Amino acid sequence: GNPDKAFGFPVDNTIGGTPQPNPWTKPSSGTQEWIEFFRDHRIGHQLDLAGDAYCSNLWEKDIAPRLHLLFEDLQGEKEIKPSLLHGDLWSGNIGSADGKPSIFDPAVYFGHHEAEWGMSWCAGFTQTFWDGYNSIIPRDEGFLERKPLYDCYHQLNHYNLFGGGYISSARGHLESLKKKLDAKEKAK
């Protein structure tokens, strides 16, 4: 369980073959702690492994300092609460055991439920699956603005695992986030 209502997990684990650090945030964590956790232990960690100067500079100078702007709709009563996540949810990690649905090969941790959507670009799930998910956990107002953040984590991980064109996809997500943040700052 998670009696302290924190983000993280009791042990570090892996996502595929990539180490995934899971230090606990402070007890009764909310939106600010989630931002810091994802910034440092998801995107920041993957960028350190990738060693791509362009992506790292874009993240460190233009995105990470303003990341809170993507979460302005998740304050007060809508504060983010830790949810137990599979962490690597795609069709290759779903099967059956004794004729019953089963998920396996998790990169489990307590995080923001929206992070589960990060693999949706290659998950192979039908719209019916995602509609069912949203019938239980409805989309928050700013979800589509944050989705490139969660997609970027998995694109960076794929780059760290397999190389190739995944870094271009990660760059595209980071550039999209920068544009969204630029627009948010300009509107203020």
Backbone as a chain_set.jsonl record, in Angstrom:
{"seq": "GNPDKAFGFPVDNTIGGTPQPNPWTKPSSGTQEWIEFFRDHRIGHQLDLAGDAYCSNLWEKDIAPRLHLLFEDLQGEKEIKPSLLHGDLWSGNIGSADGKPSIFDPAVYFGHHEAEWGMSWCAGFTQTFWDGYNSIIPRDEGFLERKPLYDCYHQLNHYNLFGGGYISSARGHLESLKKKLDAKEKAK", "coords": {"N": [[0.797, -1.181, 0.0], [0.17, 2.326, 0.223], [0.392, 4.088, 2.603], [1.312, 6.621, 3.287], [0.519, 8.265, 1.271], [2.107, 9.102, -0.995], [4.205, 9.836, -3.869], [6.036, 7.527, -5.864], [7.778, 4.492, -5.048], [8.299, 1.506, -3.054], [10.68, 0.286, -3.9], [13.306, 0.725, -6.324], [12.872, 0.066, -9.812], [12.554, -1.337, -13.097], [11.934, -0.146, -16.427], [11.163, -1.803, -19.107], [14.365, -2.632, -19.944], [15.535, -0.514, -18.7], [16.785, 1.226, -15.916], [14.61, 2.44, -13.359], [14.184, 4.951, -11.226], [12.594, 5.266, -8.052], [12.161, 7.059, -5.754], [10.52, 7.913, -2.7], [8.217, 10.61, -2.419], [7.397, 13.363, -0.224], [5.137, 12.681, 2.563], [1.535, 12.758, 2.061], [1.48, 13.874, -0.515], [0.973, 16.045, -3.347], [0.005, 17.883, -6.276], [2.31, 19.593, -6.757], [4.436, 18.032, -5.764], [4.205, 15.846, -7.44], [4.886, 16.998, -9.922], [7.587, 17.614, -9.437], [8.611, 15.028, -8.948], [8.103, 13.696, -11.429], [9.492, 15.371, -13.158], [12.195, 15.12, -12.245], [12.733, 12.329, -11.799], [11.685, 10.885, -13.859], [11.48, 12.199, -16.642], [13.893, 13.776, -16.445], [15.747, 11.813, -15.595], [15.663, 9.97, -17.776], [16.602, 11.655, -19.795], [19.202, 12.153, -18.883], [20.293, 9.605, -19.267], [20.018, 9.379, -22.041], [21.684, 11.35, -23.135], [21.438, 13.414, -25.008], [22.141, 16.485, -26.133], [20.581, 18.584, -27.241], [17.881, 17.936, -26.536], [18.169, 17.824, -23.742], [18.964, 20.471, -23.105], [16.734, 21.912, -24.022], [14.776, 20.894, -22.298], [15.83, 21.551, -19.7], [16.18, 24.35, -19.782], [13.903, 25.534, -20.985], [11.544, 24.118, -20.428], [11.316, 22.501, -17.96], [11.579, 24.496, -15.814], [9.127, 25.768, -16.074], [7.17, 23.909, -15.895], [5.076, 23.622, -14.103], [3.027, 25.18, -15.127], [1.564, 23.586, -16.84], [-0.036, 22.197, -15.184], [-1.907, 23.712, -13.916], [-4.659, 23.412, -13.769], [-4.997, 21.458, -11.937], [-5.195, 21.877, -9.101], [-6.001, 22.653, -5.655], [-9.168, 21.38, -4.985], [-8.878, 19.584, -7.055], [-6.403, 18.53, -6.813], [-3.585, 16.48, -7.556], [-3.571, 13.075, -6.76], [-1.759, 10.276, -5.524], [-1.779, 7.387, -7.554], [-1.794, 3.874, -8.048], [0.167, 2.694, -10.582], [0.535, 0.766, -13.571], [2.578, 1.398, -15.338], [3.889, 0.651, -17.705], [2.062, 0.164, -19.758], [0.922, -1.534, -22.383], [-0.136, -3.349, -25.328], [1.539, -5.576, -25.561], [2.086, -6.303, -22.995], [-0.09, -7.504, -21.964], [-2.201, -10.233, -21.452], [-3.509, -13.517, -20.994], [-4.282, -15.572, -18.217], [-5.044, -18.702, -17.183], [-7.396, -18.38, -18.63], [-8.288, -15.873, -17.9], [-8.163, -12.266, -18.022], [-4.968, -10.69, -17.892], [-2.331, -8.619, -16.723], [1.123, -7.887, -17.128], [4.722, -7.639, -16.576], [5.274, -5.114, -15.278], [6.159, -1.649, -14.695], [5.914, -0.594, -12.167], [4.638, 1.97, -10.023], [3.641, 4.603, -7.75], [1.847, 7.19, -9.042], [0.693, 9.976, -11.074], [-2.434, 9.414, -12.476], [-2.767, 10.017, -15.192], [-0.306, 9.537, -16.349], [-0.299, 6.935, -17.115], [-1.218, 6.892, -19.683], [0.937, 7.322, -21.306], [2.037, 5.38, -22.975], [0.184, 5.073, -24.923], [0.502, 5.691, -27.604], [1.652, 3.501, -28.782], [0.248, 1.405, -27.83], [-1.806, -0.2, -28.86], [-4.417, -0.512, -28.114], [-7.968, -0.442, -28.399], [-10.348, 2.194, -29.134], [-12.541, 1.701, -27.562], [-11.43, 0.535, -25.275], [-10.043, 2.78, -24.153], [-12.211, 4.508, -23.817], [-13.627, 3.091, -21.886], [-11.764, 3.21, -19.8], [-11.793, 5.992, -19.35], [-14.402, 6.213, -18.471], [-14.256, 5.402, -15.907], [-12.141, 6.845, -14.783], [-12.357, 9.97, -15.449], [-11.15, 12.23, -18.013], [-9.055, 14.933, -17.153], [-9.297, 18.508, -17.432], [-6.92, 19.718, -18.568], [-5.603, 17.604, -19.777], [-4.872, 16.983, -22.513], [-2.951, 18.905, -23.014], [-0.921, 18.036, -21.346], [-0.345, 15.487, -22.252], [1.782, 15.168, -24.242], [4.006, 15.307, -22.55], [3.9, 12.94, -21.021], [3.998, 11.074, -23.093], [6.534, 11.662, -24.068], [8.263, 10.682, -22.092], [8.155, 7.893, -22.486], [8.985, 7.737, -25.152], [11.626, 8.636, -24.888], [12.587, 6.592, -23.247], [12.33, 4.423, -25.012], [14.185, 5.236, -26.901], [16.497, 5.059, -25.327], [16.542, 2.324, -24.945], [16.447, 1.16, -27.548], [17.516, 2.901, -29.446], [17.843, 4.8, -32.501], [15.126, 6.36, -34.322], [13.514, 7.186, -32.222], [14.431, 9.286, -30.684], [13.927, 11.518, -32.213], [11.152, 11.64, -32.1], [10.85, 12.12, -29.357], [12.075, 14.635, -29.215], [10.242, 16.084, -30.75], [7.985, 15.983, -29.049], [8.971, 17.415, -26.843], [9.45, 19.918, -28.049], [6.82, 20.561, -28.696], [5.758, 20.798, -26.116], [7.221, 23.036, -25.219], [6.183, 25.035, -26.93], [3.505, 25.057, -26.058], [3.874, 25.933, -23.42], [5.082, 28.428, -23.886], [2.907, 29.741, -25.078], [1.088, 29.724, -22.941], [2.441, 31.35, -21.085], [2.52, 33.732, -22.513], [-0.153, 34.373, -22.621], [-0.694, 35.199, -20.09]], "CA": [[0.0, 0.0, 0.0], [0.796, 3.638, 0.222], [-0.272, 4.797, 3.702], [1.758, 8.013, 3.368], [-0.032, 8.999, 0.128], [3.254, 9.724, -1.652], [4.571, 9.351, -5.191], [7.239, 6.703, -5.834], [7.537, 3.072, -4.783], [9.267, 1.062, -2.046], [11.946, -0.122, -4.515], [13.536, 1.099, -7.718], [12.612, -1.062, -10.698], [12.955, -1.06, -14.469], [10.929, -0.03, -17.467], [11.955, -2.578, -20.048], [15.648, -2.863, -19.296], [16.066, 0.749, -18.206], [16.52, 1.484, -14.5], [13.585, 3.445, -13.079], [14.25, 5.326, -9.815], [11.276, 5.495, -7.447], [12.211, 7.546, -4.377], [9.258, 8.444, -2.186], [8.073, 12.031, -2.13], [6.95, 13.552, 1.157], [3.768, 12.212, 2.819], [0.405, 13.602, 1.623], [1.931, 14.608, -1.695], [-0.026, 16.516, -4.303], [0.42, 18.287, -7.615], [3.686, 20.092, -6.8], [5.358, 16.912, -5.577], [4.168, 15.049, -8.663], [5.668, 17.71, -10.931], [9.005, 17.431, -9.108], [8.938, 13.614, -9.146], [8.156, 13.371, -12.855], [10.57, 16.179, -13.732], [13.524, 14.636, -11.878], [12.918, 10.875, -11.781], [11.201, 10.305, -15.101], [12.078, 12.852, -17.81], [15.293, 14.113, -16.171], [16.526, 10.571, -15.573], [15.779, 9.456, -19.145], [17.47, 12.566, -20.544], [20.578, 11.879, -18.458], [20.709, 8.369, -19.937], [20.051, 9.582, -23.498], [22.849, 12.149, -23.495], [21.148, 14.262, -26.169], [22.302, 17.867, -25.663], [19.453, 19.414, -27.665], [16.723, 17.64, -25.681], [18.477, 18.205, -22.359], [18.915, 21.938, -23.0], [15.339, 22.326, -24.176], [14.102, 20.524, -21.057], [16.353, 22.263, -18.535], [16.06, 25.809, -19.896], [12.618, 26.039, -21.476], [10.361, 23.362, -20.016], [11.282, 22.131, -16.533], [11.271, 25.611, -14.907], [7.745, 26.236, -16.253], [6.318, 22.713, -15.975], [3.881, 23.841, -13.275], [1.966, 25.817, -15.914], [0.742, 22.534, -17.458], [-0.816, 21.548, -14.136], [-2.684, 24.733, -13.206], [-6.035, 22.948, -13.568], [-4.986, 20.37, -10.946], [-4.905, 22.485, -7.801], [-7.153, 22.683, -4.752], [-9.975, 20.156, -4.946], [-8.442, 18.68, -8.124], [-5.009, 18.185, -6.541], [-3.218, 15.123, -7.971], [-3.385, 12.091, -5.695], [-1.037, 9.113, -6.037], [-2.496, 6.194, -8.006], [-0.898, 2.774, -8.397], [0.23, 2.594, -12.029], [1.288, -0.318, -14.197], [3.774, 2.103, -15.75], [4.356, 0.246, -19.037], [0.84, -0.474, -20.226], [0.726, -1.647, -23.823], [-0.726, -4.646, -25.653], [2.517, -6.644, -25.355], [2.125, -6.639, -21.566], [-1.425, -7.969, -21.595], [-2.474, -11.577, -21.948], [-4.475, -14.213, -20.155], [-3.793, -16.657, -17.359], [-6.202, -19.535, -16.84], [-8.562, -17.847, -19.315], [-8.677, -14.573, -17.352], [-7.252, -11.194, -18.43], [-3.825, -10.512, -17.013], [-1.286, -7.689, -17.151], [2.403, -8.314, -16.571], [5.904, -6.83, -16.878], [5.008, -3.732, -14.897], [7.16, -0.688, -14.216], [4.932, -0.089, -11.213], [4.924, 3.02, -9.047], [2.513, 5.471, -7.462], [2.003, 8.409, -9.818], [-0.526, 10.608, -11.59], [-3.095, 8.441, -13.351], [-2.589, 10.359, -16.603], [0.965, 8.997, -16.85], [-0.58, 5.62, -17.699], [-1.498, 7.097, -21.105], [2.173, 7.598, -22.02], [2.317, 4.365, -23.995], [-0.976, 4.919, -25.8], [0.946, 5.825, -28.997], [1.985, 2.189, -29.346], [-0.401, 0.408, -26.977], [-2.618, -1.131, -29.627], [-5.749, -0.655, -27.531], [-9.041, 0.178, -29.167], [-11.0, 3.345, -28.511], [-13.432, 1.155, -26.534], [-10.618, 0.405, -24.063], [-9.806, 4.1, -23.559], [-13.514, 5.018, -23.365], [-13.893, 2.413, -20.621], [-10.853, 3.806, -18.812], [-12.299, 7.326, -19.021], [-15.675, 6.122, -17.746], [-13.894, 5.205, -14.501], [-11.321, 8.006, -14.425], [-12.553, 10.943, -16.532], [-10.043, 13.121, -18.379], [-9.033, 16.278, -16.594], [-9.365, 19.569, -18.433], [-5.646, 19.971, -19.237], [-4.95, 16.351, -20.162], [-4.255, 17.01, -23.848], [-1.737, 19.724, -22.922], [0.099, 17.256, -20.639], [-0.082, 14.193, -22.885], [3.136, 15.069, -24.811], [4.953, 15.077, -21.459], [3.879, 11.522, -20.698], [4.484, 10.373, -24.281], [7.965, 11.909, -24.173], [8.958, 9.76, -21.194], [8.27, 6.577, -23.117], [9.822, 7.88, -26.353], [13.014, 8.67, -24.418], [12.945, 5.252, -22.801], [12.534, 3.604, -26.207], [15.484, 5.622, -27.46], [17.543, 4.485, -24.476], [16.547, 0.878, -25.137], [16.571, 0.69, -28.931], [18.159, 3.89, -30.316], [17.09, 5.145, -33.699], [14.272, 7.527, -34.501], [12.729, 7.577, -31.045], [14.881, 10.58, -30.171], [13.211, 12.549, -32.984], [9.811, 11.738, -31.517], [10.995, 12.786, -28.063], [12.315, 16.059, -29.508], [8.964, 16.664, -31.166], [7.144, 16.181, -27.857], [9.544, 18.514, -26.063], [9.174, 21.161, -28.772], [5.393, 20.821, -28.514], [5.58, 21.3, -24.746], [7.747, 24.398, -25.166], [5.206, 25.917, -27.576], [2.353, 25.178, -25.154], [4.281, 26.759, -22.29], [5.248, 29.785, -24.404], [1.561, 30.309, -25.258], [0.514, 29.952, -21.604], [3.099, 32.523, -20.501], [2.123, 34.92, -23.287], [-1.557, 34.662, -22.293], [-0.791, 35.741, -18.722]], "C": [[0.846, 1.253, 0.0], [0.169, 4.48, 1.334], [0.134, 6.262, 3.814], [1.234, 8.881, 2.229], [1.052, 9.82, -0.569], [3.408, 9.156, -3.058], [5.879, 8.585, -5.064], [6.869, 5.248, -5.633], [8.587, 2.599, -3.785], [10.629, 0.654, -2.617], [12.07, 0.516, -5.896], [13.257, -0.138, -8.561], [13.096, -0.712, -12.093], [11.723, -0.839, -15.33], [11.592, -0.602, -18.712], [13.249, -2.922, -19.331], [16.265, -1.62, -18.69], [15.775, 0.902, -16.712], [15.509, 2.618, -14.325], [13.634, 3.775, -11.59], [12.868, 5.695, -9.274], [11.364, 6.036, -6.024], [10.861, 8.117, -3.955], [9.321, 9.961, -2.083], [7.595, 12.15, -0.688], [5.524, 13.024, 1.338], [2.722, 13.252, 2.401], [0.793, 14.48, 0.435], [0.768, 14.981, -2.603], [0.631, 16.939, -5.604], [1.878, 18.741, -7.67], [4.703, 18.964, -6.663], [5.375, 15.998, -6.805], [5.021, 15.695, -9.748], [7.157, 17.471, -10.687], [9.444, 15.983, -9.344], [9.091, 13.302, -10.622], [9.29, 14.12, -13.538], [11.933, 15.52, -13.494], [13.728, 13.144, -12.116], [12.321, 10.156, -12.978], [11.899, 10.995, -16.279], [13.558, 13.154, -17.569], [16.197, 12.896, -16.195], [16.722, 10.018, -16.984], [16.692, 10.345, -19.994], [18.938, 12.368, -20.166], [21.117, 10.636, -19.162], [20.891, 8.578, -21.445], [21.273, 10.378, -23.936], [22.666, 13.011, -24.726], [21.143, 15.72, -25.71], [21.104, 18.739, -26.037], [18.252, 19.197, -26.749], [16.973, 18.08, -24.246], [18.404, 19.707, -22.168], [17.495, 22.458, -23.1], [14.577, 22.071, -22.88], [14.538, 21.434, -19.903], [16.118, 23.765, -18.59], [14.641, 26.289, -20.181], [11.383, 25.343, -20.921], [10.314, 23.135, -18.515], [10.974, 23.313, -15.607], [9.819, 26.097, -14.985], [6.736, 25.094, -16.26], [5.019, 22.889, -15.194], [2.725, 24.455, -14.065], [1.056, 24.785, -16.585], [-0.218, 21.899, -16.46], [-1.691, 22.535, -13.36], [-4.126, 24.301, -12.941], [-6.129, 21.888, -12.474], [-4.5, 20.877, -9.592], [-6.165, 22.423, -6.937], [-7.88, 21.36, -4.704], [-9.552, 19.139, -6.003], [-6.976, 18.282, -7.979], [-4.73, 16.732, -6.938], [-2.989, 14.265, -6.735], [-2.669, 10.873, -6.282], [-1.962, 7.942, -6.369], [-1.462, 5.115, -8.328], [-0.972, 2.56, -9.914], [0.952, 1.323, -12.459], [2.622, 0.245, -14.67], [4.3, 1.771, -17.136], [3.217, -0.49, -19.743], [0.72, -0.391, -21.745], [0.307, -3.086, -24.109], [0.239, -5.811, -25.461], [2.644, -7.068, -23.9], [0.754, -7.058, -21.037], [-1.636, -9.345, -22.215], [-3.552, -12.213, -21.102], [-3.76, -15.302, -19.369], [-5.015, -17.426, -16.892], [-7.495, -18.954, -17.417], [-9.042, -16.491, -18.804], [-7.674, -13.508, -17.799], [-6.148, -11.004, -17.39], [-2.905, -9.448, -17.594], [0.002, -8.104, -16.45], [3.494, -7.352, -17.004], [5.689, -5.367, -16.509], [6.283, -2.943, -14.599], [6.435, 0.117, -13.134], [5.496, 1.002, -10.307], [3.63, 3.775, -8.771], [2.772, 6.802, -8.16], [0.661, 9.004, -10.19], [-1.153, 9.674, -12.615], [-2.914, 8.757, -14.83], [-1.298, 9.783, -17.191], [0.766, 7.626, -17.491], [-0.825, 5.71, -19.204], [-0.237, 7.251, -21.941], [2.535, 6.59, -23.09], [1.169, 4.218, -24.99], [-0.606, 5.033, -27.281], [1.325, 4.48, -29.611], [1.251, 1.064, -28.62], [-1.216, -0.613, -27.758], [-4.0, -1.372, -29.042], [-6.765, 0.066, -28.394], [-9.586, 1.394, -28.42], [-11.947, 2.889, -27.403], [-12.684, 0.987, -25.208], [-10.471, 1.757, -23.376], [-11.109, 4.745, -23.104], [-13.883, 4.393, -22.03], [-13.034, 2.97, -19.498], [-11.397, 5.157, -18.362], [-13.66, 7.298, -18.341], [-15.427, 5.919, -16.251], [-13.1, 6.398, -13.983], [-11.442, 9.014, -15.567], [-11.296, 11.789, -16.785], [-10.184, 14.445, -17.647], [-8.92, 17.283, -17.724], [-8.06, 19.731, -19.223], [-4.915, 18.737, -19.731], [-4.219, 16.447, -21.503], [-3.008, 17.898, -23.883], [-0.6, 18.941, -22.276], [0.487, 15.97, -21.36], [1.302, 14.112, -23.546], [4.224, 14.84, -23.754], [5.051, 13.588, -21.149], [4.328, 10.66, -21.883], [6.011, 10.482, -24.38], [8.759, 10.952, -23.284], [9.189, 8.408, -21.871], [9.074, 6.624, -24.421], [11.297, 7.915, -25.965], [13.457, 7.292, -23.947], [13.178, 4.326, -24.0], [13.859, 3.954, -26.888], [16.622, 4.997, -26.65], [17.635, 2.97, -24.62], [16.968, 0.457, -26.545], [17.298, 1.648, -29.875], [17.242, 4.341, -31.436], [16.239, 6.389, -33.585], [13.461, 7.949, -33.296], [13.164, 8.928, -30.499], [14.2, 11.719, -30.929], [11.799, 12.733, -32.453], [9.859, 12.449, -30.175], [11.227, 14.279, -28.26], [11.021, 16.748, -29.908], [8.039, 16.916, -29.993], [7.664, 17.337, -27.009], [9.291, 19.861, -26.739], [7.707, 21.55, -28.655], [5.122, 21.382, -27.119], [6.081, 22.733, -24.618], [6.753, 25.386, -25.782], [3.984, 26.132, -26.685], [2.684, 26.093, -23.981], [4.498, 28.212, -22.711], [3.886, 30.473, -24.531], [0.919, 30.613, -23.908], [1.129, 31.193, -20.959], [2.661, 33.792, -21.207], [0.702, 35.344, -22.926], [-1.716, 35.292, -20.914], [-0.589, 37.233, -18.696]], "O": [[2.061, 1.225, -0.197], [-0.506, 5.47, 1.056], [-0.611, 7.067, 4.373], [1.468, 10.09, 2.21], [0.947, 11.037, -0.716], [2.818, 8.129, -3.395], [6.736, 8.942, -4.256], [5.776, 4.82, -6.003], [9.65, 3.21, -3.671], [11.628, 0.674, -1.898], [11.069, 0.809, -6.55], [13.39, -1.263, -8.08], [13.973, 0.139, -12.244], [10.623, -1.286, -15.005], [12.472, 0.025, -19.302], [13.22, -3.451, -18.22], [17.4, -1.66, -18.215], [14.633, 0.725, -16.288], [15.545, 3.618, -15.041], [13.18, 2.978, -10.769], [12.077, 6.35, -9.953], [10.685, 5.505, -5.145], [10.152, 8.726, -4.757], [10.348, 10.528, -1.707], [7.409, 11.14, -0.01], [4.779, 12.928, 0.363], [2.986, 14.454, 2.39], [0.476, 15.669, 0.391], [-0.272, 14.323, -2.621], [1.679, 16.419, -5.985], [2.614, 18.307, -8.556], [5.714, 18.944, -7.366], [6.415, 15.447, -7.168], [5.794, 15.011, -10.419], [7.902, 17.163, -11.618], [10.526, 15.742, -9.88], [10.09, 12.711, -11.032], [9.973, 13.566, -14.4], [12.728, 15.377, -14.423], [14.79, 12.735, -12.586], [12.445, 8.937, -13.093], [12.823, 10.423, -16.858], [14.395, 12.82, -18.407], [17.293, 12.942, -16.754], [17.834, 9.636, -17.346], [17.462, 9.846, -20.814], [19.815, 12.411, -21.028], [22.266, 10.618, -19.603], [21.808, 8.02, -22.049], [21.838, 10.11, -24.997], [23.637, 13.311, -25.421], [20.244, 16.141, -24.983], [20.659, 19.551, -25.226], [17.672, 20.158, -26.244], [16.087, 18.646, -23.606], [17.844, 20.177, -21.177], [17.099, 23.347, -22.345], [13.823, 22.928, -22.418], [13.699, 22.016, -19.215], [15.88, 24.391, -17.557], [14.223, 27.331, -19.676], [10.292, 25.912, -20.939], [9.353, 23.544, -17.864], [10.174, 23.155, -14.685], [9.336, 26.762, -14.068], [5.57, 25.298, -16.598], [3.98, 22.36, -15.587], [1.564, 24.265, -13.704], [-0.105, 25.082, -16.868], [-1.112, 21.148, -16.847], [-2.161, 22.221, -12.267], [-4.747, 24.774, -11.989], [-7.229, 21.464, -12.12], [-3.53, 20.373, -9.025], [-7.26, 22.17, -7.439], [-7.277, 20.326, -4.413], [-9.839, 17.951, -5.861], [-6.378, 17.757, -8.918], [-5.552, 15.852, -6.682], [-2.307, 14.669, -5.794], [-2.945, 10.482, -7.416], [-2.815, 7.56, -5.567], [-0.379, 5.419, -8.827], [-2.041, 2.281, -10.458], [1.873, 0.865, -11.784], [3.672, -0.352, -14.435], [5.086, 2.538, -17.691], [3.383, -1.6, -20.25], [0.455, 0.67, -22.31], [0.388, -3.944, -23.23], [-0.204, -6.933, -25.219], [3.254, -8.097, -23.61], [0.475, -6.98, -19.841], [-1.284, -9.577, -23.371], [-4.412, -11.521, -20.556], [-2.763, -15.868, -19.817], [-5.916, -16.859, -16.275], [-8.552, -19.019, -16.788], [-10.092, -16.009, -19.229], [-6.485, -13.792, -17.943], [-6.367, -11.138, -16.186], [-2.717, -9.378, -18.809], [-0.021, -8.606, -15.326], [3.235, -6.375, -17.707], [5.899, -4.48, -17.336], [7.332, -3.508, -14.292], [6.362, 1.344, -13.193], [6.653, 0.963, -9.888], [2.64, 3.601, -9.482], [3.781, 7.46, -7.908], [-0.38, 8.585, -9.683], [-0.472, 9.198, -13.523], [-2.909, 7.839, -15.649], [-1.211, 9.566, -18.399], [1.574, 7.204, -18.319], [-0.66, 4.723, -19.921], [-0.322, 7.307, -23.167], [3.271, 6.916, -24.021], [1.195, 3.312, -25.823], [-1.333, 4.519, -28.132], [1.32, 4.336, -30.834], [1.599, -0.106, -28.78], [-1.304, -1.773, -27.354], [-4.683, -2.323, -29.424], [-6.452, 1.067, -29.04], [-9.317, 1.589, -27.234], [-12.139, 3.601, -26.418], [-13.236, 1.264, -24.143], [-10.733, 1.886, -22.18], [-11.119, 5.461, -22.103], [-14.393, 5.075, -21.141], [-13.511, 3.177, -18.383], [-11.463, 5.447, -17.167], [-14.037, 8.274, -17.693], [-16.288, 6.23, -15.427], [-13.352, 6.899, -12.886], [-10.706, 8.922, -16.55], [-10.495, 12.025, -15.88], [-11.276, 15.002, -17.534], [-8.501, 16.949, -18.833], [-8.106, 19.869, -20.445], [-3.734, 18.81, -20.069], [-3.065, 16.032, -21.608], [-2.108, 17.668, -24.69], [0.564, 19.153, -22.617], [1.556, 15.42, -21.095], [1.955, 13.075, -23.427], [5.254, 14.236, -24.051], [6.147, 13.041, -21.028], [4.968, 9.626, -21.689], [6.69, 9.516, -24.731], [9.816, 10.466, -23.687], [10.289, 7.858, -21.825], [9.765, 5.663, -24.759], [12.129, 7.297, -26.629], [14.582, 6.872, -24.222], [14.12, 3.534, -23.997], [14.563, 3.076, -27.387], [17.584, 4.474, -27.211], [18.708, 2.397, -24.431], [17.745, -0.482, -26.715], [17.662, 1.259, -30.985], [16.018, 4.27, -31.326], [16.565, 7.334, -32.867], [12.783, 8.976, -33.341], [12.354, 9.645, -29.911], [13.927, 12.771, -30.351], [11.306, 13.857, -32.367], [9.006, 13.288, -29.884], [10.641, 15.098, -27.552], [10.735, 17.858, -29.46], [7.375, 17.952, -29.94], [6.88, 18.146, -26.513], [8.954, 20.837, -26.069], [7.383, 22.731, -28.529], [4.349, 22.327, -26.962], [5.433, 23.559, -23.974], [6.509, 26.453, -25.219], [3.485, 27.251, -26.568], [1.871, 26.932, -23.593], [4.137, 29.129, -21.973], [3.726, 31.631, -24.146], [0.273, 31.649, -23.75], [0.418, 31.997, -20.355], [2.454, 34.82, -20.563], [0.387, 36.534, -22.924], [-2.765, 35.858, -20.608], [-0.639, 37.844, -17.629]]}, "num_chains": 1, "name": "protein.A"}
